[in-house]
């Protein structure tokens, strides 16, 4: 049975201590997070299910949610069974659907959105089809984007071919691929877009944030995704490390907030503080053209309050794959993976539009190895939040089944 639900954990209520996180120096009210419950969404002992953030989520209301992830065969016996590049190359991007607010996920209406396991010739035939681009109204209910980059010979080469697929029927069918984003002239390799959703501005244009080499750039479409143009740098290339895992949210006053992760590998220059190894945010008040300074929203430099850590990096807190989401009451959540012990999924919360942030709260910290994370999230009809991510909960690094897990929780 591939889809499994009902793996329930005890509901908990936790108070998150106040923290300023070097933003504006004002104390933040306590945030209550409760009703935490975990399920298995997609699980099989001979399948590697991974990286939902690279694929996306969409909530169409009335309980209907679609969730995409990489789905690949794996026997969990050799390094090729869990190696990320090898898994990507033999995977499909699978869309699954829930009609009850994420409680159950079945085989009905599942869709293979993209086949990375196809031959290069088969993929090129789809990418370079020469067909006219359809006119689609992506502002209508049921519309969604899917961004992808082709995997020709490995992670570095795939950055040359970034394209977008569009659906206007809740992911049941998809338009032909649209050519690559227009890349800035200074990049050597191209761009990569994970599937945090584009923001839709008041003038009808769409903005996305994309990793380009070691920085984050903004692209704009004024044609409902039929074409894209480079607009600005959101996070310029840092002196050390790199920026990646970018996402945008739109505030009611038209401000666009950008979120990204600075990655500093263990053993590199620890004297560089401030934004090192931190989830950061910035803002634009002119539709994504100009951006303010990057500010950490978690403890920068690895000074985490999560708890004692061990392993590679001498205790450096290893954030991964942040996913920002704005709730209907105005709170902003950023979910992320923790890839040092205790392995798990965390969240920080702002109740004042991003001025101050809570300390990190662990939604769960029972992972058996670092190979987990890439969360996506949506708010349900009843106000709860549902987040999905890939996870490991039994075994060791080499044989732990990688599956899609889900967590329900409430923020007050």
VEXTORMI-544971 format. One record per atom (N, C-alpha, C): residue in one letter; x, y negated, z negated. Coordinates in steps of 0.1 Angstrom, whole numbers, padded with zeros to 4 digits, always signed. Layout:
VEXTORMI-544971
AXYZ;...
This chain:
VEXTORMI-544971
X+0009+0012+0000;X+0000+0000+0000;X+0009-0012+0000;X+0008-0021+0010;X+0017-0032+0012;X+0013-0043+0003;X+0001-0047+0002;X-0003-0059-0006;X-0008-0054-0019;X-0003-0060-0030;X-0006-0056-0043;X-0010-0068-0052;X-0020-0067-0060;X-0023-0078-0069;X-0025-0072-0083;X-0028-0081-0092;X-0031-0077-0105;X-0020-0074-0115;X-0008-0078-0111;X+0004-0076-0120;X+0004-0087-0130;X-0004-0086-0141;X-0007-0097-0149;X+0003-0098-0161;X+0006-0110-0165;X+0014-0112-0177;X+0006-0120-0186;X+0009-0121-0199;X+0001-0128-0209;X+0001-0143-0206;X-0011-0148-0207;X-0012-0163-0205;X-0005-0170-0216;X+0002-0181-0213;X+0010-0188-0223;X+0006-0203-0222;X+0009-0210-0233;X+0007-0224-0233;X+0020-0230-0239;X+0027-0239-0231;X+0039-0244-0236;X+0039-0259-0235;X+0046-0265-0245;X+0047-0280-0244;X+0061-0283-0239;X+0062-0291-0229;X+0075-0295-0223;X+0080-0307-0229;X+0092-0307-0235;X+0097-0319-0242;X+0099-0331-0232;X+0099-0343-0238;X+0101-0354-0229;X+0116-0355-0225;X+0118-0361-0213;X+0131-0363-0209;X+0131-0375-0199;X+0142-0382-0199;X+0143-0394-0190;X+0150-0390-0177;X+0160-0381-0177;X+0167-0376-0165;X+0173-0388-0157;X+0178-0398-0164;X+0186-0409-0159;X+0178-0417-0148;X+0165-0418-0149;X+0158-0426-0139;X+0156-0440-0144;X+0147-0443-0153;X+0144-0457-0157;X+0144-0459-0172;X+0148-0449-0180;X+0150-0451-0194;X+0138-0452-0203;X+0126-0449-0198;X+0114-0449-0206;X+0110-0435-0210;X+0106-0432-0222;X+0102-0419-0226;X+0090-0415-0218;X+0089-0402-0216;X+0078-0396-0208;X+0069-0389-0218;X+0055-0390-0216;X+0046-0382-0225;X+0048-0367-0223;X+0044-0360-0234;X+0045-0345-0233;X+0036-0340-0222;X+0040-0329-0215;X+0032-0323-0205;X+0028-0309-0209;X+0016-0305-0208;X+0011-0292-0212;X+0010-0283-0200;X+0017-0272-0200;X+0016-0262-0189;X+0011-0249-0195;X+0000-0244-0190;X-0006-0232-0196;X-0013-0223-0186;X-0019-0212-0191;X-0026-0203-0182;X-0017-0197-0172;X-0005-0194-0176;X+0005-0188-0166;X+0002-0173-0164;X+0001-0170-0152;X-0002-0156-0148;X+0005-0152-0135;X+0011-0140-0135;X+0019-0136-0123;X+0012-0124-0116;X+0013-0124-0103;X+0009-0113-0095;X+0019-0109-0084;X+0018-0097-0079;X+0025-0093-0067;X+0016-0096-0055;X+0021-0103-0045;X+0014-0107-0033;X+0017-0097-0022;X+0030-0094-0019;X+0034-0085-0008;X+0046-0077-0013;X+0044-0064-0015;X+0054-0055-0021;X+0054-0042-0014;X+0065-0037-0011;X+0067-0024-0006;X+0082-0020-0009;X+0084-0007-0013;X+0097-0003-0016;X+0106-0001-0004;X+0101-0002+0008;X+0109-0001+0020;X+0109-0014+0028;X+0106-0025+0022;X+0105-0038+0029;X+0112-0049+0021;X+0119-0058+0028;X+0124-0070+0023;X+0115-0081+0026;X+0108-0087+0016;X+0099-0098+0018;X+0105-0111+0012;X+0108-0121+0020;X+0115-0132+0015;X+0112-0145+0021;X+0118-0156+0014;X+0119-0169+0019;X+0106-0176+0023;X+0095-0176+0015;X+0083-0183+0018;X+0085-0198+0022;X+0095-0205+0015;X+0097-0219+0018;X+0102-0221+0032;X+0108-0212+0038;X+0112-0213+0052;X+0100-0211+0062;X+0089-0207+0056;X+0078-0203+0065;X+0065-0211+0062;X+0061-0214+0050;X+0051-0223+0047;X+0038-0217+0040;X+0029-0226+0036;X+0017-0223+0030;X+0007-0233+0035;X-0006-0230+0036;X-0017-0240+0039;X-0029-0236+0031;X-0036-0246+0026;X-0048-0244+0018;X-0059-0251+0025;X-0069-0243+0030;X-0080-0249+0038;X-0093-0251+0029;X-0092-0249+0016;X-0103-0251+0007;X-0113-0239+0007;X-0122-0240-0003;X-0132-0229-0005;X-0125-0215-0006;X-0113-0216-0012;X-0106-0203-0015;X-0097-0198-0005;X-0097-0204+0007;X-0089-0198+0018;X-0075-0204+0019;X-0065-0195+0017;X-0051-0199+0017;X-0044-0190+0027;X-0035-0195+0035;X-0026-0187+0043;X-0012-0189+0038;X-0004-0178+0037;X+0010-0178+0032;X+0018-0171+0042;X+0030-0176+0046;X+0039-0170+0055;X+0052-0167+0049;X+0058-0155+0053;X+0071-0152+0048;X+0078-0143+0058;X+0091-0141+0056;X+0099-0132+0064;X+0097-0118+0059;X+0094-0109+0068;X+0090-0095+0065;X+0099-0086+0073;X+0107-0077+0067;X+0117-0069+0074;X+0118-0055+0067;X+0120-0045+0075;X+0123-0032+0069;X+0136-0032+0061;X+0136-0024+0050;X+0148-0023+0042;X+0148-0010+0034;X+0158-0003+0034;X+0159+0009+0026;X+0166+0007+0013;X+0172-0005+0011;X+0180-0008-0001;X+0191+0002-0005;X+0198+0006+0006;X+0209+0015+0004;X+0223+0010+0008;X+0223+0000+0017;X+0236-0005+0022;X+0235-0021+0021;X+0247-0027+0023;X+0247-0042+0023;X+0239-0048+0034;X+0237-0041+0045;X+0229-0046+0056;X+0214-0046+0053;X+0210-0038+0043;X+0196-0038+0039;X+0192-0050+0031;X+0202-0058+0025;X+0199-0069+0017;X+0206-0082+0022;X+0216-0080+0031;X+0223-0092+0036;X+0213-0102+0043;X+0214-0114+0040;X+0204-0124+0045;X+0204-0125+0060;X+0216-0126+0066;X+0217-0128+0080;X+0211-0115+0087;X+0214-0104+0082;X+0209-0091+0088;X+0194-0090+0087;X+0189-0094+0075;X+0175-0093+0073;X+0167-0103+0082;X+0172-0115+0083;X+0166-0125+0092;X+0165-0119+0106;X+0176-0113+0111;X+0177-0109+0125;X+0167-0098+0128;X+0162-0090+0118;X+0153-0079+0121;X+0139-0082+0115;X+0136-0094+0111;X+0124-0097+0105;X+0113-0103+0115;X+0101-0103+0110;X+0090-0110+0116;X+0086-0121+0106;X+0080-0132+0111;X+0073-0141+0102;X+0059-0137+0101;X+0055-0132+0090;X+0041-0127+0088;X+0032-0137+0080;X+0021-0139+0086;X+0011-0147+0080;X+0000-0138+0073;X-0002-0140+0060;X-0012-0133+0053;X-0022-0143+0048;X-0034-0138+0045;X-0045-0147+0042;X-0053-0142+0029;X-0056-0152+0021;X-0064-0149+0009;X-0077-0157+0010;X-0088-0151+0007;X-0101-0158+0007;X-0107-0160-0007;X-0099-0158-0017;X-0103-0159-0031;X-0093-0167-0040;X-0088-0178-0034;X-0078-0186-0041;X-0065-0179-0045;X-0061-0170-0037;X-0048-0163-0040;X-0049-0151-0049;X-0060-0147-0053;X-0061-0136-0062;X-0058-0123-0055;X-0063-0121-0043;X-0061-0109-0035;X-0056-0112-0021;X-0048-0104-0016;X-0042-0105-0002;X-0043-0092+0005;X-0049-0092+0017;X-0051-0079+0024;X-0046-0079+0038;X-0047-0068+0044;X-0043-0066+0058;X-0051-0074+0068;X-0064-0077+0064;X-0073-0084+0074;X-0067-0097+0078;X-0068-0100+0091;X-0064-0112+0097;X-0049-0116+0096;X-0040-0106+0092;X-0026-0109+0092;X-0021-0112+0106;X-0012-0121+0108;X-0007-0126+0121;X+0008-0126+0121;X+0014-0120+0131;X+0028-0122+0133;X+0030-0135+0141;X+0036-0145+0134;X+0037-0158+0140;X+0050-0159+0149;X+0061-0152+0145;X+0073-0152+0153;X+0080-0139+0150;X+0087-0134+0161;X+0095-0122+0160;X+0109-0124+0161;X+0116-0125+0150;X+0131-0126+0151;X+0137-0113+0155;X+0129-0102+0154;X+0135-0089+0157;X+0133-0086+0172;X+0128-0096+0180;X+0127-0094+0194;X+0141-0096+0200;X+0143-0092+0213;X+0156-0094+0219;X+0158-0109+0223;X+0170-0113+0225;X+0173-0127+0229;X+0165-0130+0242;X+0164-0121+0251;X+0157-0124+0264;X+0142-0126+0261;X+0136-0119+0252;X+0122-0120+0249;X+0120-0134+0242;X+0129-0137+0233;X+0127-0150+0226;X+0129-0162+0235;X+0139-0161+0244;X+0142-0172+0254;X+0130-0174+0263;X+0124-0163+0267;X+0112-0164+0276;X+0101-0172+0269;X+0099-0170+0256;X+0089-0178+0249;X+0094-0193+0247;X+0106-0195+0244;X+0111-0208+0241;X+0112-0217+0254;X+0116-0211+0265;X+0118-0219+0277;X+0108-0215+0287;X+0095-0217+0283;X+0084-0212+0291;X+0080-0222+0303;X+0084-0235+0302;X+0081-0244+0312;X+0066-0248+0313;X+0058-0245+0304;X+0044-0248+0304;X+0042-0262+0298;X+0031-0269+0303;X+0028-0282+0297;X+0024-0281+0282;X+0027-0291+0274;X+0024-0291+0260;X+0009-0295+0259;X+0002-0287+0251;X-0012-0289+0249;X-0015-0301+0240;X-0026-0308+0243;X-0030-0319+0234;X-0038-0313+0223;X-0033-0314+0210;X-0040-0309+0199;X-0042-0320+0188;X-0053-0321+0182;X-0055-0330+0171;X-0051-0324+0158;X-0039-0326+0153;X-0034-0320+0141;X-0039-0326+0128;X-0048-0336+0129;X-0054-0341+0117;X-0066-0334+0113;X-0072-0326+0121;X-0084-0319+0119;X-0083-0308+0109;X-0093-0304+0101;X-0092-0293+0092;X-0089-0280+0100;X-0080-0272+0095;X-0076-0259+0101;X-0063-0260+0109;X-0058-0273+0110;X-0045-0274+0117;X-0033-0272+0108;X-0023-0266+0113;X-0010-0264+0106;X+0002-0263+0115;X+0013-0267+0110;X+0026-0266+0118;X+0034-0255+0112;X+0043-0249+0121;X+0053-0240+0117;X+0066-0243+0124;X+0076-0247+0117;X+0089-0250+0123;X+0098-0238+0121;X+0107-0236+0131;X+0116-0224+0131;X+0129-0228+0139;X+0139-0220+0136;X+0152-0222+0144;X+0156-0208+0148;X+0159-0206+0160;X+0163-0193+0166;X+0176-0188+0160;X+0177-0175+0159;X+0188-0168+0152;X+0196-0161+0163;X+0203-0169+0172;X+0212-0163+0182;X+0226-0161+0176;X+0229-0149+0171;X+0242-0147+0167;X+0246-0152+0153;X+0237-0155+0145;X+0240-0159+0131;X+0235-0173+0127;X+0237-0177+0114;X+0231-0189+0109;X+0237-0201+0116;X+0250-0202+0119;X+0255-0214+0125;X+0250-0217+0139;X+0249-0206+0147;X+0245-0208+0161;X+0230-0211+0162;X+0222-0206+0152;X+0207-0208+0153;X+0204-0222+0152;X+0212-0230+0146;X+0209-0244+0144;X+0208-0252+0157;X+0212-0246+0168;X+0210-0253+0181;X+0196-0254+0185;X+0188-0244+0182;X+0174-0243+0188;X+0164-0244+0177;X+0159-0256+0174;X+0148-0258+0165;X+0135-0262+0172;X+0125-0255+0169;X+0112-0257+0176;X+0100-0257+0167;X+0089-0260+0172;X+0077-0261+0163;X+0065-0253+0170;X+0058-0246+0163;X+0045-0240+0167;X+0034-0247+0160;X+0022-0248+0167;X+0010-0255+0161;X-0002-0246+0162;X-0010-0246+0152;X-0023-0239+0152;X-0034-0249+0148;X-0045-0247+0154;X-0057-0255+0150;X-0069-0246+0145;X-0066-0234+0143;X-0076-0224+0138;X-0071-0216+0126;X-0065-0223+0117;X-0060-0218+0104;X-0050-0206+0106;X-0042-0207+0116;X-0032-0198+0118;X-0035-0185+0125;X-0047-0184+0130;X-0051-0172+0138;X-0044-0171+0151;X-0043-0183+0158;X-0036-0183+0171;X-0027-0195+0170;X-0016-0195+0179;X-0006-0205+0179;X-0003-0210+0193;X+0000-0223+0194;X+0003-0228+0207;X+0017-0224+0211;X+0021-0226+0224;X+0034-0222+0229;X+0045-0231+0222;X+0057-0226+0220;X+0067-0233+0213;X+0070-0247+0220;X+0073-0257+0211;X+0076-0270+0216;X+0091-0272+0214;X+0098-0278+0224;X+0112-0279+0224;X+0118-0285+0211;X+0131-0284+0210;X+0138-0288+0198;X+0136-0302+0194;X+0138-0305+0181;X+0138-0319+0177;X+0149-0326+0183;X+0147-0339+0185;X+0158-0348+0191;X+0168-0350+0180;X+0180-0345+0182;X+0190-0345+0172;X+0199-0357+0172;X+0203-0363+0161;X+0212-0375+0161;X+0225-0372+0168;X+0231-0382+0174;X+0243-0380+0182;X+0255-0376+0174;X+0256-0378+0161;X+0268-0375+0154;X+0268-0360+0149;X+0257-0353+0150;X+0257-0339+0145;X+0265-0330+0154;X+0272-0321+0149;X+0280-0311+0157;X+0272-0298+0159;X+0262-0295+0151;X+0256-0282+0152;X+0241-0282+0154;X+0234-0293+0150;X+0220-0293+0152;X+0212-0295+0139;X+0200-0291+0138;X+0192-0293+0126;X+0184-0281+0123;X+0180-0280+0110;X+0172-0269+0105;X+0160-0275+0097;X+0148-0270+0100;X+0136-0275+0092;X+0130-0264+0085;X+0130-0264+0072;X+0122-0255+0064;X+0108-0260+0064;X+0098-0253+0060;X+0084-0256+0062;X+0077-0262+0051;X+0083-0272+0045;X+0075-0282+0037;X+0067-0290+0046;X+0054-0292+0044;X+0045-0297+0054;X+0049-0312+0058;X+0047-0316+0070;X+0049-0330+0074;X+0039-0339+0067;X+0042-0351+0065;X+0033-0361+0060;X+0026-0369+0071;X+0014-0372+0070;X+0006-0379+0080;X+0004-0393+0076;X+0010-0403+0083;X+0009-0417+0079;X-0004-0423+0084;X-0006-0435+0079;X-0018-0442+0083;X-0019-0446+0097;X-0008-0447+0104;X-0008-0451+0118;X-0009-0439+0127;X-0012-0427+0121;X-0014-0415+0129;X-0001-0407+0132;X+0011-0412+0128;X+0023-0405+0131;X+0026-0395+0120;X+0034-0385+0123;X+0038-0375+0114;X+0053-0376+0111;X+0057-0373+0098;X+0072-0373+0094;X+0075-0360+0089;X+0087-0355+0092;X+0093-0343+0086;X+0107-0347+0082;X+0112-0340+0072;X+0126-0341+0067;X+0133-0328+0071;X+0145-0329+0077;X+0153-0318+0082;X+0167-0318+0078;X+0172-0307+0074;X+0187-0306+0071;X+0194-0306+0085;X+0204-0315+0086;X+0212-0317+0097;X+0227-0316+0092;X+0233-0305+0095;X+0247-0303+0090;X+0246-0304+0074;X+0252-0314+0068;X+0252-0315+0054;X+0244-0326+0048;X+0235-0332+0057;X+0227-0343+0052;X+0212-0341+0056;X+0204-0350+0052;X+0189-0349+0055;X+0185-0360+0064;X+0178-0357+0075;X+0174-0367+0085;X+0158-0366+0086;X+0153-0378+0090;X+0138-0379+0091;X+0135-0379+0106;X+0125-0371+0110;X+0120-0371+0124;X+0105-0375+0124;X+0102-0382+0135;X+0088-0387+0136;X+0082-0382+0149;X+0069-0378+0148;X+0061-0375+0160;X+0049-0385+0160;X+0047-0391+0172;X+0036-0400+0174;X+0026-0393+0184;X+0028-0380+0186;X+0020-0372+0196;X+0015-0359+0190;X+0012-0359+0177;X+0006-0348+0170;X+0015-0336+0171;X+0029-0338+0170;X+0038-0327+0171;X+0042-0322+0184;X+0037-0329+0195;X+0041-0324+0209;X+0055-0329+0212;X+0060-0339+0205;X+0074-0344+0207;X+0078-0350+0194;X+0091-0350+0192;X+0097-0355+0180;X+0109-0364+0183;X+0111-0374+0175;X+0122-0383+0177;X+0129-0385+0163;X+0142-0387+0164;X+0150-0390+0152;X+0147-0404+0147;X+0145-0406+0134;X+0141-0419+0129;X+0151-0424+0119;X+0157-0417+0110;X+0166-0422+0100;X+0173-0411+0092;X+0183-0415+0085;X+0189-0406+0075;X+0182-0409+0061;X+0178-0398+0055;X+0172-0399+0042;X+0183-0396+0031;X+0191-0387+0033;X+0202-0384+0024;X+0215-0382+0032;X+0223-0393+0033;X+0236-0392+0040;X+0245-0382+0035;X+0254-0377+0043;X+0264-0367+0040;X+0271-0372+0027;X+0272-0363+0017;X+0278-0367+0004;X+0294-0365+0005;X+0301-0371-0004;X+0315-0370-0005;X+0319-0355-0007;X+0312-0348-0015;X+0314-0334-0018;X+0301-0327-0017;X+0301-0314-0013;X+0289-0306-0013;X+0280-0310-0001;X+0267-0307-0002;X+0258-0310+0009;X+0244-0312+0003;X+0235-0318+0011;X+0221-0319+0009;X+0213-0310+0017;X+0203-0304+0011;X+0194-0295+0019;X+0181-0293+0012;X+0172-0284+0017;X+0159-0281+0011;X+0151-0294+0009;X+0149-0301+0020;X+0142-0314+0019;X+0127-0313+0020;X+0120-0322+0014;X+0105-0322+0015;X+0100-0336+0013;X+0089-0340+0018;X+0083-0353+0017;X+0069-0352+0011;X+0065-0362+0003;X+0051-0364-0001;X+0047-0378+0001;X+0034-0381+0003;X+0029-0394+0006;X+0021-0399-0006;X+0024-0410-0011;X+0016-0416-0022;X+0005-0425-0017;X-0006-0427-0025;X-0017-0434-0020;X-0014-0448-0015;X-0003-0455-0020;X+0000-0468-0015;X+0008-0468-0002;X+0010-0457+0004;X+0018-0456+0016;X+0033-0453+0014;X+0038-0453+0001;X+0052-0449-0001;X+0054-0434+0002;X+0065-0432+0009;X+0069-0418+0012;X+0081-0415+0003;X+0079-0404-0005;X+0089-0399-0014;X+0096-0387-0007;X+0110-0387-0008;X+0117-0376-0003;X+0125-0369-0014;X+0125-0356-0013;X+0131-0348-0023;X+0141-0339-0016;X+0153-0336-0023;X+0163-0328-0017;X+0172-0323-0028;X+0180-0313-0024;X+0189-0307-0034;X+0203-0309-0030;X+0211-0314-0039;X+0226-0314-0037;X+0232-0301-0042;X+0239-0295-0033;X+0246-0282-0037;X+0261-0284-0038;X+0266-0281-0049;X+0281-0281-0051;X+0285-0267-0055;X+0292-0260-0047;X+0296-0246-0050;X+0304-0245-0063;X+0302-0234-0070;X+0310-0232-0082;X+0325-0232-0079;X+0333-0239-0088;X+0347-0239-0086;X+0352-0252-0078;X+0342-0260-0073;X+0346-0272-0066;X+0348-0283-0076;X+0350-0295-0071;X+0354-0306-0080;X+0343-0310-0090;X+0345-0306-0102;X+0335-0309-0112;X+0336-0323-0118;X+0346-0331-0113;X+0347-0345-0118;X+0336-0354-0112;X+0331-0350-0101;X+0321-0358-0094;X+0308-0355-0101;X+0302-0365-0108;X+0290-0363-0115;X+0278-0370-0109;X+0268-0373-0116;X+0256-0380-0111;X+0247-0372-0103;X+0249-0371-0090;X+0240-0363-0082;X+0244-0349-0079;X+0255-0344-0085;X+0261-0331-0082;X+0252-0320-0088;X+0249-0310-0080;X+0241-0299-0084;X+0228-0303-0090;X+0221-0312-0084;X+0209-0318-0089;X+0198-0319-0078;X+0185-0317-0083;X+0174-0320-0074;X+0173-0335-0074;X+0172-0342-0063;X+0172-0356-0062;X+0160-0361-0055;X+0156-0374-0057;X+0145-0380-0050;X+0149-0394-0045;X+0142-0399-0035;X+0144-0412-0030;X+0130-0417-0024;X+0129-0429-0021;X+0116-0435-0016;X+0118-0444-0004;X+0108-0444+0005;X+0107-0453+0016;X+0094-0460+0016;X+0094-0473+0018;X+0082-0481+0018;X+0079-0487+0031;X+0086-0482+0042;X+0084-0487+0055;X+0082-0476+0065;X+0075-0465+0061;X+0072-0454+0070;X+0084-0445+0073;X+0093-0444+0065;X+0105-0435+0067;X+0117-0441+0074;X+0117-0454+0076;X+0128-0460+0084;X+0140-0463+0074;X+0137-0468+0063;X+0148-0472+0053;X+0145-0465+0040;X+0155-0460+0033;X+0154-0452+0021;X+0162-0458+0010;X+0157-0457-0002;X+0164-0462-0014;X+0175-0452-0018;X+0181-0455-0029;X+0192-0446-0034;X+0186-0433-0039;X+0194-0423-0038;X+0190-0410-0044;X+0192-0410-0059;X+0182-0404-0066;X+0182-0404-0081;X+0180-0389-0085;X+0187-0384-0095;X+0185-0371-0100;X+0172-0370-0108;X+0164-0360-0106;X+0152-0358-0115;X+0154-0346-0124;X+0165-0340-0124;X+0169-0329-0134;X+0182-0333-0139;X+0187-0325-0148;X+0200-0327-0154;X+0211-0325-0144;X+0218-0336-0140;X+0228-0335-0130;X+0241-0329-0135;X+0249-0324-0126;X+0262-0318-0130;X+0261-0305-0137;X+0250-0299-0137;X+0248-0286-0143;X+0245-0286-0158;X+0242-0298-0164;X+0239-0299-0178;X+0225-0295-0180;X+0221-0283-0178;X+0207-0279-0179;X+0203-0276-0193;X+0190-0279-0196;X+0184-0275-0209;X+0177-0262-0208;X+0178-0255-0198;X+0171-0242-0196;X+0175-0232-0207;X+0188-0232-0211;X+0193-0223-0221;X+0207-0218-0218;X+0213-0210-0226;X+0226-0205-0224;X+0227-0198-0210;X+0238-0200-0203;X+0240-0193-0190;X+0253-0187-0190;X+0255-0178-0180;X+0267-0171-0179;X+0269-0167-0164;X+0280-0161-0161;X+0282-0157-0147;X+0291-0167-0139;X+0291-0164-0126;X+0299-0173-0117;X+0296-0187-0119;X+0307-0196-0119;X+0305-0210-0120;X+0306-0215-0135;X+0309-0206-0144;X+0312-0210-0158;X+0300-0217-0164;X+0287-0213-0161;X+0276-0219-0167;X+0269-0229-0159;X+0274-0233-0147;X+0268-0243-0139;X+0254-0239-0135;X+0245-0248-0137;X+0231-0245-0134;X+0229-0246-0119;X+0224-0235-0114;X+0223-0234-0099;X+0209-0235-0094;X+0204-0247-0092;X+0191-0249-0087;X+0190-0245-0072;X+0178-0241-0068;X+0177-0237-0054;X+0163-0241-0049;X+0162-0245-0037;X+0149-0246-0029;X+0138-0253-0035;X+0140-0266-0039;X+0129-0273-0045;X+0117-0276-0036;X+0105-0275-0042;X+0093-0277-0034;X+0084-0288-0041;X+0083-0300-0036;X+0075-0310-0043;X+0060-0309-0039;X+0051-0313-0048;X+0037-0313-0045;X+0031-0323-0054;X+0022-0331-0048;X+0014-0341-0056;X+0000-0336-0058;X-0004-0335-0071;X-0017-0330-0075;X-0028-0341-0073;X-0040-0337-0074;X-0051-0346-0072;X-0052-0357-0083;X-0047-0354-0095;X-0047-0364-0105;X-0035-0373-0105;X-0027-0372-0095;X-0015-0380-0094;X-0002-0375-0099;X-0003-0364-0107;X+0010-0358-0112;X+0018-0353-0100;X+0031-0353-0101;X+0040-0347-0091;X+0047-0336-0097;X+0047-0324-0091;X+0055-0313-0095;X+0066-0310-0085;X+0077-0305-0090;X+0087-0300-0082;X+0091-0286-0087;X+0088-0276-0079;X+0091-0262-0083;X+0105-0258-0077;X+0112-0249-0083;X+0125-0246-0078;X+0129-0232-0083;X+0139-0226-0078;X+0145-0213-0082;X+0157-0216-0091;X+0159-0208-0101;X+0172-0208-0109;X+0180-0196-0105;X+0192-0198-0100;X+0200-0187-0095;X+0212-0184-0104;X+0211-0188-0116;X+0220-0182-0126;X+0212-0177-0138;X+0218-0168-0146;X+0210-0162-0157;X+0205-0173-0167;X+0193-0172-0172;X+0183-0162-0168;X+0176-0166-0155;X+0176-0157-0146;X+0171-0159-0132;X+0156-0161-0133;X+0151-0171-0125;X+0137-0173-0125;X+0132-0184-0117;X+0120-0189-0120;X+0113-0200-0113;X+0110-0211-0123;X+0113-0223-0120;X+0111-0234-0129;X+0103-0245-0122;X+0099-0255-0131;X+0092-0266-0126;X+0095-0279-0134;X+0095-0290-0128;X+0095-0303-0136;X+0083-0311-0131;X+0079-0320-0140;X+0066-0327-0138;X+0068-0342-0140;X+0062-0350-0132;X+0062-0365-0134;X+0047-0369-0135;X+0043-0377-0145;X+0030-0382-0146;X+0029-0397-0142;X+0040-0403-0138;X+0040-0417-0135;X+0046-0420-0121;X+0043-0411-0112;X+0047-0414-0098;X+0062-0412-0095;X+0069-0404-0103;X+0083-0402-0101;X+0092-0411-0109;X+0087-0419-0117;X+0096-0428-0125;X+0104-0420-0136;X+0097-0411-0143;X+0103-0403-0153;X+0098-0389-0151;X+0106-0379-0156;X+0104-0365-0154;X+0105-0357-0167;X+0097-0347-0168;X+0098-0338-0180;X+0111-0330-0179;X+0115-0324-0190;X+0125-0313-0189;X+0120-0302-0180;X+0130-0293-0176;X+0126-0282-0168;X+0118-0272-0177;X+0108-0266-0171;X+0100-0256-0178;X+0101-0243-0170;X+0104-0232-0176;X+0105-0219-0169;X+0092-0213-0168;X+0086-0212-0155;X+0074-0204-0153;X+0076-0190-0155;X+0088-0185-0152;X+0093-0171-0155;X+0108-0171-0154;X+0114-0162-0162;X+0128-0160-0161;X+0132-0146-0164;X+0125-0137-0157;X+0128-0123-0158;X+0133-0116-0145;X+0139-0124-0136;X+0145-0119-0124;X+0158-0111-0128;X+0160-0100-0119;X+0172-0092-0123;X+0184-0096-0115;X+0183-0105-0106;X+0195-0110-0099;X+0192-0124-0093;X+0203-0130-0087;X+0201-0144-0082;X+0193-0144-0069;X+0191-0133-0062;X+0185-0133-0049;X+0169-0134-0050;X+0165-0147-0052;X+0151-0150-0054;X+0148-0164-0051;X+0135-0168-0051;X+0132-0182-0050;X+0124-0186-0038;X+0128-0198-0032;X+0122-0204-0021;X+0107-0205-0023;X+0103-0212-0034;X+0088-0213-0036;X+0081-0222-0027;X+0068-0219-0025;X+0058-0228-0019;X+0047-0230-0029;X+0039-0240-0028;X+0028-0242-0038;X+0017-0250-0032;X+0005-0248-0038;X-0007-0255-0034;X-0016-0256-0047;X-0025-0267-0047;X-0034-0268-0058;X-0047-0262-0054;X-0053-0254-0063;X-0065-0246-0060;X-0078-0255-0062;X-0089-0250-0058;X-0102-0258-0060;X-0105-0261-0074;X-0101-0252-0084;X-0104-0255-0098;X-0093-0263-0105;X-0083-0268-0098;X-0073-0276-0104;X-0060-0269-0107;X-0061-0256-0108;X-0048-0248-0111;X-0039-0249-0099;X-0026-0246-0102;X-0016-0245-0091;X-0013-0231-0088;X-0011-0227-0076;X-0006-0214-0072;X+0007-0216-0065;X+0017-0209-0069;X+0030-0209-0062;X+0034-0195-0059;X+0040-0193-0047;X+0045-0180-0042;X+0060-0182-0039;X+0067-0171-0041;X+0081-0171-0039;X+0086-0157-0038;X+0098-0154-0034;X+0103-0141-0034;X+0111-0138-0046;X+0110-0125-0051;X+0114-0122-0064;X+0120-0108-0065;X+0127-0106-0076;X+0132-0092-0080;X+0130-0090-0094;X+0123-0079-0098;X+0120-0077-0112;X+0125-0064-0118;X+0130-0055-0109;X+0134-0042-0114;X+0147-0038-0106;X+0156-0030-0113;X+0168-0025-0106;X+0179-0035-0108;X+0188-0034-0098;X+0200-0043-0098;X+0201-0050-0085;X+0212-0058-0084;X+0213-0067-0072;X+0211-0058-0059;X+0218-0047-0058;X+0219-0039-0046;X+0206-0032-0043;X+0198-0028-0053;X+0186-0019-0050;X+0173-0025-0055;X+0173-0038-0060;X+0161-0044-0064;X+0152-0048-0052;X+0140-0043-0052;X+0130-0046-0041;X+0127-0061-0041;X+0129-0068-0030;X+0126-0082-0028;X+0111-0082-0023;X+0103-0089-0031;X+0089-0089-0028;X+0084-0104-0030;X+0072-0106-0025;X+0065-0119-0026;X+0057-0119-0039;X+0060-0127-0048;X+0053-0128-0061;X+0045-0141-0061;X+0035-0142-0069;X+0027-0154-0071;X+0025-0157-0085;X+0024-0170-0088;X+0021-0174-0102;X+0010-0185-0102;X+0001-0183-0110;X-0010-0193-0113;X-0006-0200-0126;X-0009-0213-0126;X-0007-0220-0139;X-0015-0233-0138;X-0016-0240-0149;X-0024-0252-0150;X-0015-0263-0157;X-0016-0275-0152;X-0008-0286-0158;X-0018-0296-0164;X-0016-0300-0176;X-0025-0310-0183;X-0016-0322-0188;
